[in-house]
Amino acid sequence: MNTRSADSGVAPRDRDEGQGSPSAEPRGRLESIDAFRGLTLLVMLLTPFTGSVDSVAWLRHAEWDGVTIADVIFPTFLVGSGISLALLLRDGFERTIEVRLARRFLLHVAAGLVYNAYGTILFGDDALRVTGVLQTIAVAGALAAVVLYLSGIGRPAHQPRWPVVAAVVVVTLAIYQALGATRSCVAGADPDRCSVWFGLDRAVFPDQQLYQGGVLGFDPEGVAMMLISATLVLTGWGVGRWVWTHRSDPLRCAGALVVAAGVLMMAGGVLDRVADPINKRLFTPSFVVFAAGAAIAVFTVVYIVVDVVPRRTDPPSRRPVVWVLVAFGRNALVVFLAERFILQTSVLVSIGDTTARNRILAAMPGDGAPADLALSVLLASVVGAIVCVLHRRRLYLVL
């Protein structure tokens, strides 16, 4: 544990941790970034049980083509990671920042393996999956950092140049789209439900390491997905860079973000019709563009509510909802790991003749969807209590 916030986006010399009252913020920090991440995490915690209920379709992943709120949760994390990265790099690639980024990559991969291990090898299943959500975030962030570094070579402190970054994003998505007509499947798989990159994933990982959610034919956390995910991190970097450089005029800043979000969402809709459909499992360019716009739209709302409107009014301590969201956002890794531990334990531990999950579900009010929703709310409440206590004590798990 440490008293620094994970992904805070604040350079070491700007930190004031441990100074003043518990609600005091380090100089240069945008509280909306933590609240944005916290809101995303809170929605994520509502999906484990309700995500399998037909009557709560907005919290279910789309069966194949199409998009729901659940589908944009992970892209929103990636965009948020890019926003934080922009503030971290606002003075360029200093030596301490480079070391911190390298350390963060290694520890995120390690945390991802621990995340995967609980419920697999720790309970007698030796098929440990190497890739996963945390690993994808780590690799995508590292790739984005490399692009940003190379785009600024020759300039003071390697300050990234946004035209180069924008060109990398566009070219990457264009290449992915151009190659998307060819599918790589296994025998018996539906050709329409296979990824062009699946052959690459099978060459790198044995079949038991690949995604098992249906007939083998795609991996939403495979090698190519990590590459495409980096475009969302780079998009987030552009948002964070814009917000930081225009922080003296927040209304103009927010207006531009609204326009950008609208343009990207409409562009995603156009690509859905003229190119590959919006599909989260394959991370089609239409989905990436639409999800980027949706994430920016949500961030803009949070930015206005948290950092613009109350700028000269209520302090954070008088905004309990914002305080709770920030508590979630600053301990994102704790939320990830706590959710995994609770969910896996609930299905692997038995109480009498059934699992702990089923036993708790039976005690929930209502039946069917109401009970599943109540169980998801209970999960969010338990995890929320943990992070709120840690936030009150200013304790954050930092990688």
Disulfide bonds with the S-S distance in Angstrom:
Cys185-Cys194 1.96
